[in-house]
Amino acid sequence: MNMAALHKGFALAPRQRDRATVRAPRSGKLEVSALQLIEWAFQREKIGLDFDEIERETGARPGVGMEYILIEQAKLGCRVQGGGSSPRHHDADMVAASLASLPEACGGRRMAVQIAELARVGEVPDWMAGARATCEPVAWRRCKHGAFAVTEVCRVPGLRWPADQLGKKPDGSWCRVSYSNTARDVAAARRRYLDWYRAIHHLRFIFQKACHLTSFTVSDALPPRAPWKGA
């Protein structure tokens, strides 16, 4: 698992399916899904999410819909400008602007960053497929006989374990344990996936209805809504 991704508050899941590398056509328009368009923008065009730059160039800011921003740009006859030594593709700029103005109801800037980071590596949020709850000792000790859980004296009044081995001793021993992949962990991971899915669904609408894409058309295709249900 990608530890850098974990520090950002999300994990990576294996690709649900191979998505062919998208290239902008020399003429006409290529039909792609919203997710393919986002991955193309971040993988091939190497766009970034500099919110200050995008806000300065487009006026995008939290709480203002992308539809309004693009309508105002069209009135002025302008569009998002690329940075650096080589201009970015117009459609990639539209992707960046759309993510920058993602409404708070869809996760806002936090979700925009998550979508961008996942798109760069072509992954989806980890929904913990096949996760099994485990209970393991917090620490282990090793000797010539093998590995054993680190134990400590149990001093909880009234608790004597293992009772059949203590005799008249006032206390016993126990080992500290940790739980992982619990039902709560799985539920939280699936909520994060559904939040990501809702944001992609919103972006699909924006790409279809509010973005004047020059090289692509966006299809209705979306990632699986609930892959743990096979749907």
C-alpha positions in Angstrom: 0.0 0.0 0.0 1.2 3.5 -0.9 2.3 5.1 2.4 2.4 8.6 0.9 -1.3 8.2 0.0 -2.1 7.0 3.6 -0.6 10.2 5.0 -2.9 12.2 2.7 -5.9 10.4 4.3 -6.8 7.9 1.7 -5.5 4.6 0.4 -5.3 3.0 -3.0 -7.2 0.1 -4.3 -6.3 -2.2 -7.2 -7.7 -1.0 -10.6 -11.2 -2.2 -11.2 -10.4 -2.6 -14.9 -7.8 -1.6 -17.4 -8.4 1.8 -18.8 -6.7 2.3 -22.1 -4.3 5.2 -22.4 -6.2 8.2 -23.8 -4.7 10.6 -26.3 -6.2 13.8 -27.6 -7.2 13.2 -31.2 -5.6 15.3 -34.0 -9.0 16.1 -35.4 -12.6 15.5 -34.2 -13.6 14.5 -30.7 -12.9 11.3 -28.8 -15.6 9.9 -26.5 -14.2 9.1 -23.0 -15.6 8.6 -19.5 -15.3 11.4 -16.9 -12.7 9.3 -15.1 -10.7 8.7 -18.3 -10.7 12.4 -19.0 -9.5 13.3 -15.5 -6.7 10.6 -15.7 -5.6 11.9 -19.1 -5.4 15.4 -17.8 -3.2 14.5 -14.8 -1.2 11.7 -16.4 -0.5 12.9 -19.9 -0.9 16.7 -19.6 0.6 16.8 -16.1 -1.7 19.4 -14.8 -1.7 20.4 -11.2 -4.1 21.8 -8.7 -2.7 25.2 -7.8 -5.9 26.7 -6.3 -4.4 30.2 -6.1 -3.5 30.2 -9.8 -6.8 28.7 -10.9 -8.7 31.2 -8.7 -6.6 34.1 -10.2 -7.1 33.0 -13.8 -10.7 31.8 -13.7 -12.3 33.3 -10.6 -13.1 29.8 -9.3 -13.7 29.8 -5.6 -15.6 27.5 -3.2 -19.3 27.9 -3.4 -19.4 29.2 -7.0 -20.5 26.6 -9.6 -18.4 25.8 -12.6 -21.4 26.4 -14.8 -21.4 30.1 -13.8 -17.7 30.5 -14.2 -17.6 29.0 -17.7 -20.6 31.1 -18.8 -18.8 34.3 -17.7 -15.6 33.2 -19.4 -17.5 32.6 -22.6 -19.0 36.1 -22.4 -15.5 37.6 -22.1 -14.1 35.3 -24.8 -11.4 33.9 -22.6 -10.5 30.6 -21.0 -8.1 29.2 -18.4 -4.5 29.9 -19.3 -1.7 27.3 -18.9 1.4 27.9 -16.9 5.1 27.0 -17.4 7.1 27.0 -20.6 4.6 25.0 -22.7 0.9 25.6 -22.9 -1.4 23.0 -21.5 -4.2 21.5 -23.5 -7.5 23.5 -23.3 -9.4 20.4 -22.1 -6.9 19.7 -19.3 -7.4 23.3 -18.1 -11.1 22.7 -18.0 -10.5 19.6 -15.9 -8.4 21.6 -13.4 -10.9 24.4 -13.2 -13.7 22.0 -12.7 -11.9 20.3 -9.8 -10.9 23.6 -8.3 -14.6 24.6 -8.1 -15.9 21.3 -6.7 -18.6 22.3 -4.3 -18.3 21.6 -0.6 -21.3 19.3 -0.9 -19.1 17.0 -3.0 -16.0 17.4 -0.8 -14.6 20.7 -1.9 -10.9 21.2 -2.2 -10.1 18.1 0.0 -11.9 15.9 -2.5 -10.4 17.6 -5.5 -6.9 16.9 -4.2 -7.9 13.2 -3.5 -9.3 12.8 -7.0 -6.1 14.4 -8.5 -3.7 12.2 -6.5 -5.7 9.0 -7.4 -5.9 10.0 -11.1 -2.1 10.5 -11.3 -1.6 6.8 -10.5 -4.7 5.5 -12.2 -6.3 4.1 -9.0 -9.6 4.3 -7.1 -10.1 4.6 -3.3 -9.6 1.4 -1.4 -12.9 -0.1 -0.4 -11.2 -3.0 1.4 -12.1 -5.8 -0.9 -11.8 -9.2 0.9 -10.9 -7.6 4.2 -11.1 -10.0 7.2 -11.2 -8.8 10.8 -8.1 -9.7 12.7 -7.0 -9.6 16.4 -3.3 -9.7 17.0 -1.0 -9.1 20.0 0.4 -5.6 20.1 4.0 -6.9 20.6 5.8 -10.2 20.1 8.8 -11.8 21.7 11.0 -14.4 20.1 13.0 -17.2 21.5 14.4 -20.5 20.3 11.0 -22.0 20.7 9.3 -19.5 18.4 7.3 -16.3 18.6 5.1 -15.5 21.6 2.9 -12.6 22.5 4.3 -10.2 25.0 2.4 -10.6 28.3 2.1 -8.5 31.4 0.6 -9.0 34.9 -3.1 -8.5 35.0 -3.9 -6.4 38.0 -7.6 -5.7 37.4 -9.5 -6.4 40.6 -11.8 -9.5 40.3 -10.2 -10.6 37.0 -8.2 -13.8 37.4 -7.1 -15.4 34.1 -6.4 -18.2 33.4 -8.2 -19.1 36.6 -7.5 -22.9 36.3 -3.7 -22.2 36.5 -3.5 -19.5 39.1 -4.4 -21.4 42.2 -4.2 -19.0 45.1 -2.3 -16.3 43.3 -4.1 -13.0 43.3 -3.5 -12.2 39.6 -2.5 -13.6 36.3 -1.2 -12.4 32.9 -2.6 -11.1 29.7 -1.4 -9.6 26.4 -2.5 -6.4 24.8 -4.1 -6.9 21.4 -5.1 -4.7 18.5 -8.0 -5.1 16.1 -7.8 -4.3 12.4 -10.1 -4.6 9.4 -13.1 -4.3 11.6 -16.7 -3.7 10.4 -16.2 -0.1 11.3 -13.0 0.2 9.2 -14.7 -1.4 6.2 -17.8 0.8 6.5 -15.6 3.9 6.7 -13.6 2.9 3.6 -16.8 2.3 1.7 -18.2 5.7 2.7 -15.0 7.3 1.4 -15.4 5.4 -1.9 -19.0 6.6 -2.2 -18.0 10.2 -1.6 -15.4 9.9 -4.4 -18.0 8.3 -6.7 -20.5 11.1 -6.0 -17.8 13.7 -6.9 -17.0 11.9 -10.2 -20.7 11.8 -10.9 -20.9 15.6 -10.4 -17.9 16.2 -12.5 -19.4 14.1 -15.3 -22.3 16.5 -15.4 -20.0 19.5 -15.4 -17.9 18.1 -18.3 -21.0 17.3 -20.3 -23.1 20.4 -19.7 -20.7 23.3 -18.8 -17.3 22.6 -20.3 -16.6 23.6 -23.9 -14.2 20.7 -24.6 -12.3 20.8 -27.9 -11.0 17.3 -28.2 -13.3 15.1 -26.1 -16.9 14.3 -25.5 -17.8 12.7 -22.1 -20.0 9.6 -22.1 -22.4 8.6 -19.3 -20.0 5.8 -18.1 -19.1 5.9 -14.5 -17.0 3.7 -12.2 -18.9 1.0 -10.3 -21.1 2.6 -7.7 -20.8 -0.2 -5.2 -18.1 -2.7 -6.4 -18.5 -4.7 -3.1 -22.1 -5.5 -4.4 -21.0 -6.2 -7.9 -22.7 -3.0 -9.1 
